[in-house]
Amino acid sequence: MPENTTPEPALLTIPDLVDRFGLTPGKIHRLIEDRHLAAIRVDGVLQVPSEFIQDDHPLPPLRGTLLALMDAGFSSDEATAWLLAENDELGERPVDALHAGRKSAVRRATQGLAF
C-alpha cells in the first residue's frame, strides 16, 4: 500500500485572502465568523487552509459542514483538522469529498460525531 503522500495544506493569511477575494479584512473575518471559512492560528497568525477555497471564493458546501461539526461540539481547530484528515468512512479526506461534490456523504459522516 502506498504511503500517504498528501502534502501539508497551504495556509493563507487574511492579507492573502484580501488579495485573492478582493474584499476588506473585515469582510474576510466575517466569512470566518459566519462559518463560510474555517481558520486556525499558527504562531498567533490567523490562517485558512487553501483547500477551503474554490475559484477564489469559499468552497460552497464548507459552511454547512462546518455548522454540522460545530453542532457536534467541535472547535474551529478540531473541525479544520477533521476536514483535512483521512476519513475511513469516506475513504478520503472530507475536504476532497466536498470538492468532488460529495457533500451528502460528508454530512452523513458528521452525523455520528456528537454521540
N, C-alpha and C positions, 0 to 999 in steps of 0.2 A: 504494500500500500504506500503511495507516495506521501512524503512528508508534507505537512500543512505549510504552504509557502505564501499564505496570504500576508501581504506586507502590512505594516502598521499604517493606519489610515492617515492621510494628510489632514492636518488641522488648520483651520482658517480662523484668523483673529477677526475682531469686529472691524478694524480698518480694511482687512482683506474683503470682507463681505460688503462693506460700504462701496468699495470699488467695483465689486462683481455685480451687485444688485442695483447700484445707482441710488441707494437710499441713505438717509441720515443715520448716524449711530443710534439715535433714539428709536428709530423705526426697526432697526436690527434687534435692539434689546426687546422691543415689543413683540417681535416674531418669536423670540426665545421665551418671553413671559407667557405668551399665548399658546405655547407648545407647538408652533409651526416648525421650530427647530429645537434641538437639544444642544446644550453646551456644557463643557466641563472646564474646570480650572486646571491649568498646567503652569506650575510655578507662579501662581497668582494671576495668570492671564486667561481670560475667558476665551475659549476656542470651540469651534464647531467642526466635527468631522466632515470632510469633503463629500463623503458618501451620502450625507443628508441633503445634498443639493442635486437638482436635476435641471439642466438647461437654464442655469442662472436664476433659479427660484427654489424655494424649499420643496423637497420631494413631496408631492401631493398626499400620498397615503400616510406620511410620517405623523401628522398631527393626531389622527385617530388612534394610531398605535401608541403614541406617547401618552395620550389620555388614558387608554386602557391600562398601560403599565403604571401610571400614577395612581389609578383607581385600585390597582393591585398592591399599592404601598411602596412602589419603587421610588427612589430619589432620581433626580436627573442623571447623576453619575451612574447609578445602577441601571437605569433604562438605556443609557448610551452603551454601557458595557454589554447588556443583553442583546441589543440590536446588532452589535459588531462581532459577537461571539458565534461560533458554530453552534447550531441547534440541532440536536438529534432528531427531534420530531419533524423538522423541516428538511433535514439533510443538507442544509446550507446556512449561511448567516441570515438572520431575519432581514437585514437591510438589503441583501442581494435579492431575496424573495420579493421585497417591496418594489425594487427596481424592475423586476421581471413581471410585475403585475399580479403577483400572488398575495394580494392584501388579505383576502379571506383566510388563507392558510395561516398567515402570520397572526391574525386576530384570534383564530382558534387556538394557536399555540400560547397566547397570552391568557386564555380563559382559566386555566388551572393554576396559574401562578399565585393567586391570592389565597389559595387553600392549603 
